Amino acid sequence: MRIGELADRTGVSVRALRYYEEQQLLYAVRSPSGQRHYPDTAVERVHLIQQLYAAGLSSRTIHDLLPCVDAGVSTPESAARLVAERDRIDEQIAGLIATRDRLDAVIASTGDCRAVPSGAAPRRAGS
């Protein structure tokens, strides 16, 4: 498939797909006229890359880990790196849960906070 079709099927911009190629995360075969052609497996690859980026991994980390993902095996070093990334994500999740819980507490204690315009000063007793 050509780059435009891959972009449509994955919801990723053509520019991002070119960046993935520059970072050696995604590969295409070039036609004699220079057009990129991707295998059908590129759709799944792009989704994986997107998930890893969304989880906060850098392009360098993704590049280093993809060969292990592709081969379905890991070295002790890559396994340790994956565990470290998973632990970092777990910490982010815990932080987000704590933030959500604090927001829930504020919502529960103040009633309908949507009635206060954004940026308005809070009302004080006796005002």
Salt bridges, closest charged atoms under 4 A:
GLU5 OE2 - ARG9 NH1 3.74
GLU21 OE2 - ARG36 NE 2.67
ASP40 OD1 - ARG9 NH1 3.93
ASP64 OD1 - ARG60 NH1 3.50
ASP64 OD1 - HIS63 ND1 3.42
ASP64 OD2 - ARG81 NH1 2.88
ASP70 OD1 - ARG45 NH1 2.53
GLU85 OE1 - ARG88 NH2 2.83
ASP87 OD1 - ARG86 NH2 3.57
ASP101 OD1 - ARG100 NH2 3.50
ASP112 OD1 - ARG114 NE 2.96
